[in-house]
Amino acid sequence: MKNDAVKKNVLIVYAHPEPTSLTRALVDVSVQTLQEQGHTVALSDLYGMKWKAVFDEHDFPARADTERLSFIAESGHAYSTGRQTADVEAEQAKLLAADAVILQFPLWWFSMPAILKGWVDRVFAYGLAYGYKGKGNHYRYGEGAFKGKRAMLSAIVGGPAEDYSPRGINGPLEQLLFPITHGTLFFPGMDVLPSHAVYGSGRITEAGVEAAKAIWRSRLENLFDDAPIPFRRQNDGDYPDQHVLANHIAVDQTGLLAHIAEKAEARVTGAAEG
Ligand SMILES: Cc1cc2nc3c(=O)[nH]c(=O)nc-3n(C[C@H](O)[C@H](O)[C@H](O)COP(=O)(O)O)c2cc1C
């Protein structure tokens, strides 16, 4: 057992309604492995909870402006005045109590299922996950309410690993997941670990499932030791105006990878199909 002196709180948010799915099998591995390490595990089973995925006017029972619905203004108002819905408050409390957050989901259309996206849309309130301390974008990308927490994605992927390889037809998985790792988790300050994937989930054999569980188990054992993706922090000097990279940083580089520090390309660990 690693880190036996350090007991942490881990929140697992997962999105699969089928108990016999590979996603659920890997969620079970998460719970068991983390508990065996002495950590306290909280679960958000979004389908089981019948999580309301759609962010709409019902999220704001006490509107600041009843004439026109501005999501950002109402989110900030509801959060700061304690008038959010109970389900959102409960998830925020779980998130704030967590030292690490793991999102486990089947890859659907190169992203997370809508119910999980809806968890982010509704739980990541203005004043908390963005607009932190009422200071607009001052605290973002490495700073914010979730600083000090770790996060990791565990994606169960139908297609074969080669489709997601550096020159694969779908594009590299870590780049496809960038809006989640960088734009959603690093944005409010979390340290995001390289994502984990199980490929070829649709035609995986029993032996492949066992291998995938073992690899995931060993990944979890390093949850609090692995180095995070070295995303560049907004307020550490690489973005002098808080918007654009300085000319001397990532010279001649554009696109997503420019926001990851040199010599440390994001990598996905994972089990190939078997
Ligand atoms: C709506 C939908 C969208 C999907 N999109 C993708 C995709 O973008 N890439 C991919 O490789 N597989 C895709 N798949 C396949 C799923 O990733 C695959 O069915 C899932 O990983 C199986 O895992 P499970 O046993 O946990 O359901 C999709 C499946 C569904 C139902």
The ligand as an SDF file (V2000), in Angstrom:
LIG
                    3D

 31 33  0  0  0  0  0  0  0  0999 V2000
  -23.7750    7.6790  -28.1760 C   0  0  0  0  0  0  0  0  0  0  0  0
  -22.4700    6.9550  -28.3380 C   0  0  0  0  0  0  0  0  0  0  0  0
  -21.3730    7.6300  -28.8170 C   0  0  0  0  0  0  0  0  0  0  0  0
  -20.1490    6.9730  -28.9540 C   0  0  0  0  0  0  0  0  0  0  0  0
  -19.0750    7.6720  -29.3980 N   0  0  0  0  0  0  0  0  0  0  0  0
  -17.8710    7.0600  -29.4880 C   0  0  0  0  0  0  0  0  0  0  0  0
  -16.7160    7.7850  -29.8870 C   0  0  0  0  0  0  0  0  0  0  0  0
  -16.7510    8.9930  -30.1210 O   0  0  0  0  0  0  0  0  0  0  0  0
  -15.5460    7.1270  -29.9990 N   0  0  0  0  0  0  0  0  0  0  0  0
  -15.4400    5.7940  -29.7030 C   0  0  0  0  0  0  0  0  0  0  0  0
  -14.3270    5.2440  -29.8200 O   0  0  0  0  0  0  0  0  0  0  0  0
  -16.5100    5.0790  -29.2830 N   0  0  0  0  0  0  0  0  0  0  0  0
  -17.7200    5.6810  -29.1730 C   0  0  0  0  0  0  0  0  0  0  0  0
  -18.8160    4.9780  -28.7300 N   0  0  0  0  0  0  0  0  0  0  0  0
  -18.6020    3.6280  -28.2300 C   0  0  0  0  0  0  0  0  0  0  0  0
  -18.4850    3.6560  -26.7010 C   0  0  0  0  0  0  0  0  0  0  0  0
  -17.3130    4.3310  -26.3080 O   0  0  0  0  0  0  0  0  0  0  0  0
  -18.5030    2.2390  -26.1540 C   0  0  0  0  0  0  0  0  0  0  0  0
  -19.7650    1.7110  -26.4700 O   0  0  0  0  0  0  0  0  0  0  0  0
  -18.2990    2.2200  -24.6740 C   0  0  0  0  0  0  0  0  0  0  0  0
  -16.9750    2.5440  -24.3690 O   0  0  0  0  0  0  0  0  0  0  0  0
  -18.6130    0.8530  -24.1360 C   0  0  0  0  0  0  0  0  0  0  0  0
  -18.3320    0.8620  -22.7700 O   0  0  0  0  0  0  0  0  0  0  0  0
  -19.3880    0.3050  -21.7120 P   0  0  0  0  0  0  0  0  0  0  0  0
  -19.2830   -1.2030  -21.7820 O   0  0  0  0  0  0  0  0  0  0  0  0
  -18.9540    0.8330  -20.4020 O   0  0  0  0  0  0  0  0  0  0  0  0
  -20.7420    0.8060  -22.1890 O   0  0  0  0  0  0  0  0  0  0  0  0
  -20.0420    5.6110  -28.6090 C   0  0  0  0  0  0  0  0  0  0  0  0
  -21.1720    4.9230  -28.1130 C   0  0  0  0  0  0  0  0  0  0  0  0
  -22.3700    5.5820  -27.9910 C   0  0  0  0  0  0  0  0  0  0  0  0
  -23.5500    4.8370  -27.4420 C   0  0  0  0  0  0  0  0  0  0  0  0
  1  2  1  0
  2  3  1  0
  2 30  2  0
  3  4  2  0
  4  5  1  0
  4 28  1  0
  5  6  2  0
  6  7  1  0
  6 13  1  0
  7  8  2  0
  7  9  1  0
  9 10  1  0
 10 11  2  0
 10 12  1  0
 12 13  2  0
 13 14  1  0
 14 15  1  0
 14 28  1  0
 15 16  1  0
 16 17  1  0
 16 18  1  0
 18 19  1  0
 18 20  1  0
 20 21  1  0
 20 22  1  0
 22 23  1  0
 23 24  1  0
 24 25  2  0
 24 26  1  0
 24 27  1  0
 28 29  2  0
 29 30  1  0
 30 31  1  0
M  END
$$$$
